[in-house]
Amino acid sequence: MINFIINALPGIIIAIFASFFTSALALRKFYSEKWWERKERAYTEIIDALYHLIAYCEVQKEDYGTGPGYSDDK
């Protein structure tokens, strides 16, 4: 019985180390991908906000001095 445990112990230790190492790499990849998704979302929101700001400025430029409101077609 002791010989079986001594013979099986290196395999068990290697399996534990391999599973720990694999799970650490998988978590690292997962967090890396999540980071890129958050960056993509932030960049998209920034570009959308800039587009809306430019569109607002265009409307203001066109309607400057024509009265207190926007025209009906805008």
C-alpha positions in Angstrom: 0.0 0.0 0.0 2.8 2.4 0.9 4.6 1.6 -2.4 1.4 2.4 -4.3 1.2 5.8 -2.6 4.9 6.5 -3.2 4.5 5.6 -6.9 1.3 7.6 -7.3 2.5 10.7 -5.4 4.6 12.3 -8.3 1.7 11.9 -10.7 -0.7 13.5 -8.2 1.7 16.4 -7.6 2.2 16.9 -11.4 -1.6 16.9 -12.0 -2.2 19.4 -9.3 0.5 21.7 -10.6 -0.7 21.4 -14.2 -4.3 22.1 -13.3 -3.3 25.2 -11.2 -1.0 26.5 -14.0 -3.7 25.9 -16.7 -6.4 27.6 -14.6 -4.1 30.6 -14.0 -3.5 30.9 -17.7 -7.2 30.6 -18.5 -8.1 33.3 -16.0 -5.4 35.6 -17.3 -6.7 35.2 -20.9 -10.3 35.8 -19.7 -9.4 39.0 -17.9 -7.3 40.2 -20.8 -10.3 39.7 -23.2 -12.6 41.4 -20.8 -10.2 44.4 -20.6 -10.3 44.7 -24.4 -14.0 44.5 -24.4 -14.2 47.4 -21.9 -11.8 49.4 -23.8 -13.7 48.8 -27.0 -16.9 49.9 -25.3 -15.3 53.1 -23.9 -13.8 54.0 -27.3 -17.2 53.5 -29.0 -18.9 55.7 -26.5 -16.3 58.4 -26.9 -16.6 58.4 -30.7 -20.4 58.5 -30.4 -20.2 61.4 -28.0 -17.9 63.3 -30.3 -20.2 62.6 -33.3 -23.2 64.0 -31.4 -21.1 67.0 -30.3 -20.2 67.8 -33.9 -23.7 67.3 -35.0 -25.0 69.6 -32.3 -22.4 72.2 -33.3 -23.5 72.0 -36.9 -27.1 72.6 -36.0 -26.1 75.5 -33.8 -24.0 77.0 -36.6 -26.8 76.7 -39.1 -29.4 78.2 -36.7 -27.3 81.0 -35.3 -29.2 84.2 -35.4 -32.4 82.8 -36.8 -34.4 83.0 -33.6 -34.9 81.2 -30.3 -35.5 77.7 -31.5 -34.6 75.1 -34.1 -36.3 74.9 -37.4 -39.0 72.2 -37.8 -36.9 70.0 -40.2 -34.1 69.6 -37.6 
